Amino acid sequence: MKRFALIFFLIMVFVKLSGQGTYLPPDRPRLVIGIVVEELKYDQLEKFRDRLGENGIKRLINEGTYFKNASYDYMLTQSAPGHATISTGAEPSFHGITSDDWYVPLKNELINCTKDVSVNSVGGSFETGLHSPVNLLVSTFSDELEMASNKKAKVFGVGLRESSAIFSAGHAANAAYWFDNTTGSWMSSSYYIDALPVWVNDFNAMKFSDTYLNSTWNLLRPAKDYFDCLPDSNSFEAGFNNINYFPYDLKKLRSKNVFSSKNDYSLLRETPFGNSLTTNFAIRLMQNERLGKDDVTDYLSICYSATDYIGHRFGPSSVEMGDAIFRLDDDIKNLLTFLNDSIGKKNVLIYFTAAHGISEIPAVLEKNRIPSGYFQQNQALQLLRSYLNAVYGEGNWVKGYSERQVFLNRTLIEDARLSLDDVQKKVARFLVQFTGVQAAYPYSAFEANDFGNGNLKRIINNFSPQRSGDVIVILNPGWVEKETDYVTNHNSPYEYDSHVPLIWYGWIVNRASVTRQVNMTDIAATLSILCKVPYPNACTGEPMFELFR
């Protein structure tokens, strides 16, 4: 009788535990979701953390593993290199996406990192469809997932920007979708698909873009929730047509000269509604493509770009940026609600991070007596051309300037029988004399050298003989390049541009807070181990061992 009583007791305990939902997670996640925000500094998230809702980003933090010291270890912290680094687990010197744009001497033109004239537009305007991962030189985690599953895994990328969707999705994806400013719809290119699926056409037909742009951007929260932001109306921000205070009548703004016609939907990118549209489209994609509905691991990247445009126009301490973060929190809440209800937390692995940070507006720093300023690159380039004409004679010695890189006319230099190294060094010595320039390095100095840490190592991690400029300019902390429509920028190795939040959530992830330094290349390595697929072929990252306990 005692033996039967013990057996009965054990059965009842098992039944009770089963009723409470305690069960082992699957061997692999059914769905991996990569959430990458463009322009979200670590300290921005910490600043608003206590005011976030309980079921959005705070839920990721409270129930997941929060890496508080994650950063990029290269010089040019831009959007495209950030997405490519996360997906490949490699530095830009390996994956080839050294910047958003670079100059091609043989073609005498500046090209976008995803530009590909060999493909056709699918579902949108002609120019916006000429994009593919053709310039990404290595494989991504999602590529390895596809090959390991014999193409049974479903892989997609979604983002307002072409580069964010494409580099996050990879070479072998089922599709990457991005937003078309001309039609206000989601589109792709013939690299991935021949025609838009019916569900994408149906989504586009609902004209959500028009609905958003016919609305008003008001504050989401009471004014007291923005107490540590700059005053709503101030002299530091660019705003829209010099309007930099709430509310923003988007319909009226769209009719102004900056956003000139009803066939221009670019304003949507510069409001939080661009992120909301991205969330809605991603949820519709998961529903129609049935992601996470079988035992083969699927992958979806969701890239939020609106915060980047808002940060450039209003700065990281603005009420507008605060509101964008609150609204992003709501988008994440909607996403998590859908995932937990339709697939289940134990079947989904999520990582949440950012592609880069952003600098404070120089005028704000100056008001607080912190050294800062704008580097007038156009003036510097004009003076550089005059200097080279004086030294070497009249000629088009400088082909172009982009992303803090000077591209020289190597053909002219060779025809003049000049030493390229000598010209590069002269250019570097000239540029370093400008106010706000910390250093200027000829890239030839890094072709056959290895440096330990610091800025020189970060330059090496950004260096590509085929795509990098002849001279790279490093500005002092707090200094940014002057842009016509914007008041601040990123694109430096400093903490405010390179230090980003990184949170893992779902599946086997436990609640933890980690303060050790991790490189953003570690994400792909960690995903590969967790999902039991090979590393991307140029991966240099290390698995984050805290997730394996």
C-alpha positions in Angstrom: 0.0 0.0 0.0 2.9 2.4 0.8 4.4 1.7 -2.6 1.1 2.4 -4.4 0.6 5.5 -2.3 4.1 6.8 -3.3 3.4 6.1 -7.0 0.1 7.9 -6.8 1.7 10.9 -5.1 4.4 11.1 -7.8 1.8 10.9 -10.6 -0.2 13.7 -8.9 2.9 15.9 -8.7 3.7 15.3 -12.3 0.1 16.1 -13.4 0.2 19.3 -11.3 3.5 20.4 -12.8 2.2 19.6 -16.3 -0.9 21.7 -15.6 1.3 24.6 -14.6 3.0 24.5 -18.1 6.4 23.3 -16.9 8.0 21.5 -19.8 11.3 21.2 -21.6 11.8 23.7 -24.4 12.4 22.2 -27.9 15.9 21.2 -29.0 16.0 24.2 -31.3 13.9 27.4 -31.5 11.2 27.3 -34.1 11.8 30.9 -35.0 14.7 33.3 -34.5 13.8 37.0 -34.5 16.5 39.7 -34.9 15.3 43.1 -33.8 17.8 45.8 -34.8 17.1 49.5 -34.1 19.0 52.1 -36.0 20.2 54.8 -33.6 19.7 53.6 -30.1 22.4 54.3 -27.6 22.8 52.1 -24.5 22.3 55.1 -22.3 19.1 56.2 -24.1 17.5 52.9 -23.2 18.6 53.2 -19.6 17.3 56.8 -19.5 13.7 55.7 -20.3 13.8 52.2 -18.8 11.7 53.0 -15.7 9.1 54.7 -17.9 8.7 52.0 -20.4 5.6 49.7 -20.4 5.7 46.3 -18.6 5.1 44.2 -21.8 7.5 45.8 -24.3 11.3 46.4 -24.1 11.1 46.2 -20.3 9.7 42.6 -20.7 12.8 41.7 -22.8 15.0 43.1 -20.0 13.2 41.6 -17.1 12.8 38.1 -18.6 15.9 37.9 -20.7 19.7 38.2 -20.6 20.8 41.8 -20.8 24.4 42.5 -22.1 25.1 46.0 -20.9 28.6 46.4 -22.5 28.1 45.4 -26.1 29.8 47.6 -28.8 31.2 47.8 -32.3 34.9 47.6 -32.7 35.4 49.5 -36.0 35.8 53.1 -37.0 32.8 54.0 -39.3 29.7 53.3 -37.2 27.0 53.5 -39.9 23.8 51.6 -40.5 24.8 49.2 -43.3 28.1 48.1 -41.6 26.2 47.5 -38.4 23.6 45.2 -40.0 26.3 43.4 -41.9 28.5 42.9 -38.8 25.6 41.5 -36.8 24.5 39.0 -39.5 28.0 37.8 -40.5 29.8 37.9 -37.2 32.7 39.6 -39.0 34.3 43.0 -39.1 33.8 45.3 -42.1 37.3 44.5 -43.3 36.1 40.9 -43.9 32.4 41.2 -44.9 33.2 44.2 -47.2 30.5 46.6 -46.2 32.9 49.3 -45.0 30.4 52.1 -45.2 26.9 53.0 -46.4 28.4 54.3 -49.7 31.9 54.3 -51.3 33.6 55.7 -54.3 34.5 53.4 -57.2 37.4 55.0 -59.1 37.1 52.9 -62.3 33.4 54.0 -62.7 34.1 57.5 -61.3 31.0 57.3 -59.2 29.8 57.1 -55.6 27.7 53.9 -55.2 25.3 52.7 -52.5 26.4 49.6 -50.7 23.5 47.5 -52.0 23.3 49.0 -55.5 23.0 46.3 -58.2 21.9 47.4 -61.7 21.7 43.7 -62.8 18.5 43.2 -60.9 15.0 44.5 -61.5 12.5 46.2 -59.2 9.7 44.0 -57.9 6.6 45.9 -56.7 7.9 49.4 -56.5 9.7 52.2 -58.4 12.5 51.4 -60.7 15.5 53.0 -58.9 14.4 51.8 -55.5 14.5 48.1 -56.7 18.1 48.1 -58.0 19.4 46.5 -54.8 20.8 43.1 -53.7 23.5 41.7 -51.3 26.0 41.6 -54.2 28.6 43.6 -52.3 28.4 41.5 -49.2 31.5 39.2 -49.5 30.7 36.5 -46.9 27.9 34.4 -45.6 25.5 35.3 -42.9 24.0 33.3 -40.1 20.7 33.0 -42.0 22.6 31.7 -45.1 24.2 29.0 -43.0 20.7 28.2 -41.5 19.3 27.8 -45.0 22.1 25.5 -46.2 22.0 23.4 -43.1 18.3 22.8 -43.5 18.5 22.1 -47.2 16.5 25.3 -47.9 13.7 24.1 -45.7 14.2 27.1 -43.3 12.2 30.2 -44.2 14.3 33.4 -44.0 13.1 37.0 -44.4 14.3 40.5 -43.8 12.1 43.6 -43.3 13.2 47.2 -43.0 12.5 50.7 -44.3 16.0 50.9 -45.7 17.1 48.6 -48.5 20.5 47.9 -46.8 19.0 47.0 -43.4 16.6 44.5 -44.9 19.1 43.0 -47.3 22.1 42.6 -45.1 20.1 41.2 -42.3 18.3 38.7 -44.6 21.5 37.6 -46.4 22.2 36.0 -49.7 20.0 32.9 -49.6 16.9 34.4 -48.0 13.4 33.7 -49.3 12.9 37.5 -49.6 13.9 40.9 -48.2 11.3 43.7 -48.2 11.9 47.4 -47.9 9.9 50.6 -48.2 9.5 52.6 -51.4 9.3 56.4 -51.0 7.6 56.9 -54.3 4.7 54.5 -54.0 4.5 54.2 -50.2 4.5 50.4 -50.5 6.7 47.4 -49.6 8.8 46.0 -52.4 11.7 43.8 -53.2 14.0 43.0 -56.1 14.3 40.2 -58.7 17.4 39.0 -56.8 15.0 37.4 -54.3 11.6 37.0 -56.0 10.0 37.5 -59.4 6.7 39.0 -58.1 5.3 40.1 -54.8 3.2 37.5 -53.0 -0.6 38.1 -52.9 -0.5 38.9 -49.2 2.1 41.7 -49.8 -0.1 43.2 -52.6 -3.1 43.0 -50.3 -1.1 44.7 -47.5 0.0 47.5 -49.8 -3.5 48.0 -51.1 -4.7 48.9 -47.6 -2.7 52.2 -48.0 -1.5 52.3 -44.4 1.2 54.8 -45.5 -1.5 57.3 -46.5 -3.4 56.8 -43.3 -0.3 57.6 -41.2 0.7 60.6 -43.3 -2.8 62.1 -43.1 -2.6 62.0 -39.3 -0.9 64.2 -36.6 2.1 63.2 -34.6 1.2 64.1 -31.0 2.9 63.2 -27.8 2.1 59.6 -26.7 2.6 60.3 -23.0 1.9 63.1 -20.6 4.4 65.9 -20.7 5.9 64.9 -17.4 7.3 61.7 -18.9 9.7 63.8 -21.0 11.0 65.8 -18.1 14.7 65.0 -18.8 14.5 65.8 -22.5 15.4 69.2 -24.0 12.5 71.8 -24.1 10.1 70.9 -26.9 10.8 74.1 -28.8 14.5 75.1 -28.9 17.1 76.5 -31.2 19.2 73.3 -31.5 16.9 71.1 -33.6 16.4 71.2 -37.3 12.8 70.2 -37.2 10.5 70.0 -40.3 10.6 73.2 -42.3 11.9 74.9 -39.1 9.0 73.6 -37.1 10.4 71.7 -34.2 7.6 71.4 -31.6 4.5 69.2 -31.2 2.0 68.6 -32.7 3.2 67.8 -36.2 0.5 67.9 -38.8 1.9 65.4 -41.2 -0.6 66.1 -44.0 0.4 69.8 -44.0 4.1 69.0 -43.8 3.9 66.6 -46.7 2.5 69.4 -48.9 5.5 71.7 -48.1 8.6 72.0 -50.3 10.8 69.5 -48.4 8.3 66.7 -49.0 7.1 68.0 -52.3 4.3 65.9 -53.6 1.7 63.2 -52.9 4.1 60.8 -54.6 6.7 61.4 -51.9 6.3 59.2 -48.8 9.8 59.9 -47.4 8.3 61.9 -44.5 7.0 58.6 -43.1 10.5 57.4 -42.5 11.2 60.4 -40.2 8.3 59.7 -37.8 7.6 56.9 -35.4 4.9 55.7 -37.7 7.6 54.3 -40.0 8.4 51.9 -37.2 4.8 51.0 -36.6 4.3 50.3 -40.3 7.4 48.0 -40.1 5.9 46.1 -37.1 2.5 45.6 -38.8 4.2 44.3 -42.0 6.4 42.0 -40.1 3.4 40.5 -38.2 1.5 40.1 -41.4 4.6 38.3 -42.9 4.8 35.8 -40.1 1.1 35.0 -40.4 1.1 34.5 -44.1 4.5 32.7 -44.4 3.7 30.6 -41.4 7.0 31.2 -39.6 7.7 29.1 -36.6 5.0 26.6 -37.4 7.1 23.5 -37.9 10.2 21.9 -36.4 12.6 23.6 -38.8 14.1 26.9 -37.4 13.0 29.9 -39.4 14.5 33.4 -39.2 13.1 36.9 -39.5 15.0 40.2 -39.1 13.0 43.3 -38.2 14.9 46.5 -38.7 13.6 49.8 -37.3 15.0 52.9 -39.1 12.7 55.8 -38.1 14.7 56.5 -34.9 17.8 57.1 -37.0 16.1 59.8 -39.1 14.5 61.4 -36.0 17.9 61.4 -34.2 19.6 63.2 -37.1 16.9 65.8 -37.3 16.1 66.4 -33.6 19.0 65.0 -31.7 19.2 62.2 -29.1 17.9 64.3 -26.2 14.9 65.7 -27.9 11.3 65.2 -26.9 10.8 63.8 -30.4 13.4 61.1 -29.8 11.8 60.3 -26.4 8.4 59.9 -28.0 9.9 57.7 -30.7 11.3 55.4 -28.0 8.0 55.3 -26.2 6.2 54.4 -29.4 8.9 51.8 -30.3 8.2 50.3 -26.9 4.6 49.9 -27.9 5.6 48.3 -31.2 7.7 45.8 -29.4 4.8 45.1 -27.0 2.6 44.3 -30.0 5.2 42.1 -31.5 5.8 40.1 -28.3 2.1 39.7 -27.8 1.7 38.3 -31.2 4.7 35.9 -30.8 3.7 34.7 -27.4 0.1 34.1 -28.4 0.7 32.5 -31.8 4.0 30.6 -31.4 4.9 30.7 -27.7 7.8 32.2 -25.8 9.5 28.8 -25.5 9.6 28.4 -29.3 11.0 31.8 -30.1 14.5 33.2 -29.7 14.8 37.0 -29.9 17.8 39.3 -29.9 17.2 43.0 -29.5 20.0 45.5 -30.3 21.0 48.6 -32.4 23.0 49.2 -35.5 24.8 52.2 -34.0 24.3 55.1 -31.6 24.5 58.9 -32.2 26.3 62.0 -31.0 24.7 64.7 -29.0 24.0 67.9 -31.0 27.2 70.0 -30.9 25.3 73.2 -29.9 23.9 71.4 -26.9 27.4 70.3 -25.8 28.7 73.8 -26.3 26.0 75.3 -24.2 27.2 73.0 -21.4 30.8 74.2 -22.1 31.8 70.8 -23.5 34.2 71.0 -26.4 32.4 70.2 -29.7 31.6 71.5 -33.1 30.9 70.9 -36.8 33.6 69.8 -39.2 33.0 71.7 -42.4 34.0 69.0 -44.8 33.1 70.9 -48.0 35.3 73.8 -47.0 38.1 71.5 -46.1 37.8 69.6 -49.4 38.0 72.9 -51.3 41.1 74.0 -49.5 42.6 70.6 -50.0 42.2 70.8 -53.8 43.8 74.2 -53.8 46.7 72.9 -51.8 47.3 69.9 -54.1 47.1 72.2 -57.1 49.8 74.4 -55.6 52.0 71.4 -54.8 51.5 69.2 -57.9 50.1 71.6 -60.5 46.6 72.0 -61.8 44.6 68.8 -61.9 41.6 66.9 -60.5 43.6 65.3 -57.7 40.6 64.5 -55.5 37.9 62.4 -56.9 35.6 62.6 -54.0 34.9 62.6 -50.3 32.4 60.3 -48.5 31.9 59.0 -45.0 35.1 60.8 -43.6 37.2 59.3 -46.4 39.1 61.1 -49.1 39.3 59.4 -52.5 42.2 60.5 -54.7 42.5 60.4 -58.4 44.9 57.4 -58.6 45.0 57.5 -62.4 46.2 61.1 -62.5 48.7 60.4 -59.8 50.1 57.4 -61.7 50.3 59.4 -65.0 52.2 62.1 -63.2 54.6 59.5 -61.9 54.0 60.5 -58.3 54.2 58.2 -55.3 50.7 57.4 -54.1 52.0 56.9 -50.6 53.6 60.4 -50.6 50.4 62.0 -51.9 48.3 60.2 -49.3 50.7 61.3 -46.5 50.6 64.9 -47.7 46.8 64.9 -47.7 46.7 63.4 -44.2 49.1 66.0 -42.9 47.1 68.8 -44.5 43.7 67.7 -43.1 44.9 67.2 -39.6 45.4 71.0 -39.3 41.7 71.7 -39.4 39.9 72.5 -36.2 38.0 69.5 -34.9 40.2 66.9 -36.6 41.9 64.6 -34.1 43.9 62.6 -36.7 44.0 61.8 -40.4 45.5 58.5 -41.6 46.6 57.3 -45.0 45.0 53.9 -45.5 48.2 52.7 -47.1 49.7 52.6 -43.6 47.3 49.8 -42.7 47.7 47.4 -45.6 50.5 45.4 -44.1 50.4 46.3 -40.4 48.7 45.1 -37.3 47.9 47.2 -34.3 46.7 46.1 -30.8 43.7 48.2 -29.7 42.3 51.6 -29.9 41.5 53.7 -33.0 44.2 52.2 -35.2 42.8 48.7 -34.6 39.3 50.0 -35.4 40.6 51.4 -38.7 42.0 48.0 -39.6 38.7 46.5 -38.9 37.2 49.0 -41.4 39.8 48.7 -44.0 39.2 47.2 -47.5 41.8 47.8 -50.3 39.0 47.8 -52.9 36.5 50.0 -51.1 38.2 52.2 -48.6 39.4 55.7 -49.3 43.0 56.9 -49.5 42.8 58.9 -46.2 40.4 58.6 -43.3 39.6 61.5 -41.0 39.0 61.1 -37.3 37.2 63.9 -35.5 37.5 64.9 -31.9 34.9 63.6 -29.5 31.7 65.6 -29.8 32.5 66.8 -33.3 30.3 65.7 -36.3 30.3 66.5 -40.0 28.0 69.3 -41.0 24.9 68.2 -42.9 22.4 70.4 -44.6 19.1 69.1 -43.2 20.3 67.5 -40.0 21.9 68.7 -36.7 23.9 65.7 -35.6 25.4 62.4 -36.8 27.1 59.1 -35.8 30.0 57.5 -37.7 32.8 57.6 -35.0 34.5 55.0 -32.8 33.5 56.8 -29.6 31.3 55.3 -26.9 28.2 57.3 -27.9 28.3 55.8 -31.4 29.5 52.3 -30.7 28.0 51.3 -27.4 24.5 49.7 -27.9 22.0 47.6 -25.9 21.9 43.9 -26.5 19.1 41.7 -25.0 18.3 38.0 -25.6 14.8 36.7 -24.8 12.7 33.5 -25.1 13.5 29.8 -25.7 16.2 28.8 -23.2 17.2 32.3 -22.2 17.3 32.9 -18.5 17.0 36.2 -16.7 20.5 37.7 -16.2 22.5 40.9 -16.4 26.0 40.8 -17.9 28.5 43.6 -17.7 31.5 42.1 -19.4 32.5 43.6 -22.8 31.2 41.8 -25.9 31.8 42.5 -29.5 28.8 42.7 -31.8 30.4 40.0 -34.0 29.5 37.6 -31.1 25.8 37.6 -32.1 26.2 35.4 -35.2 28.6 33.0 -33.4 26.1 32.6 -30.6 23.2 32.0 -32.9 25.2 29.4 -34.8 25.9 27.4 -31.6 22.4 27.7 -30.3 20.8 26.7 -33.6 23.4 24.0 -34.3 24.5 25.3 -37.7 28.0 26.2 -39.0 29.4 29.6 -38.3 29.2 32.2 -41.1 32.3 31.6 -43.2 34.2 34.8 -42.1 32.9 34.9 -38.5 35.4 36.1 -35.9 33.0 36.4 -33.0 32.8 34.2 -29.9 29.7 32.6 -28.4 28.3 34.4 -25.4 28.7 31.7 -22.8 26.2 33.2 -20.4 23.4 32.0 -22.6 24.5 28.3 -22.3 24.2 27.9 -18.6 
